[in-house]
């Protein structure tokens, strides 16, 4: 897996943990959300797709095919 995708996924997870721990309006959360957005943009500009960042689980595919 390319390092840009790993970095974007890790940044997204850190931001999500901060939202749950201290809330959306906390300055640290906002900083981590900005870092996650920047990491995602870098991956996008390098040619990665959004789906590369968000891995599908088997049950997600089943849900999508039923809709």
C-alpha positions as a printed Julia matrix, in Angstrom:
67×3 Matrix{Float64}:
   0.0    0.0    0.0
   1.46   3.37  -0.96
   2.69   5.52   1.88
   0.37   8.43   0.99
  -2.68   6.25   1.5
  -1.3    4.97   4.81
  -0.62   8.54   5.95
  -4.1    9.71   4.95
  -5.78   6.77   6.67
  -3.75   7.28   9.85
  -4.54  11.0    9.88
  -8.23  10.25   9.42
  -8.2    7.8   12.32
  -6.4   10.28  14.59
  -8.98  12.95  13.76
 -11.88  10.57  14.37
 -10.45   9.56  17.74
 -10.08  13.23  18.68
 -13.71  13.92  17.74
 -14.84  11.13  20.06
 -12.45  12.11  22.85
 -12.73  15.9   23.01
 -15.46  16.9   20.56
 -15.63  18.51  17.16
 -15.04  22.08  18.31
 -11.83  21.43  20.24
  -8.77  23.13  18.66
  -6.82  19.85  18.57
  -9.64  18.14  16.71
  -9.77  20.94  14.15
  -6.01  20.72  13.65
  -6.18  16.95  13.16
  -9.1   17.29  10.72
  -7.08  19.82   8.7
  -4.09  17.44   8.69
  -6.33  14.58   7.52
  -7.73  16.74   4.72
  -4.23  17.73   3.62
  -3.07  14.1    3.62
  -6.12  13.11   1.56
  -5.43  15.88  -0.96
  -1.82  14.77  -1.32
  -2.94  11.2   -1.98
  -5.55  12.41  -4.49
  -3.04  14.57  -6.33
  -0.68  11.59  -6.52
  -3.39   9.72  -8.42
  -5.02   7.66  -5.68
  -8.79   7.27  -5.58
 -10.99   7.94  -2.57
 -11.82   4.23  -2.5
  -8.12   3.54  -1.88
  -8.45   5.38   1.43
 -11.73   3.83   2.54
 -11.46   0.07   2.49
 -14.69  -1.85   1.98
 -15.63  -4.63   4.32
 -17.45  -7.67   2.9
 -20.75  -6.61   4.5
 -20.47  -3.15   2.86
 -20.47  -4.76  -0.57
 -23.54  -6.84   0.29
 -25.4   -3.77   1.54
 -24.53  -1.77  -1.56
 -25.6   -4.53  -3.98
 -29.01  -4.83  -2.29
 -29.79  -1.13  -2.6
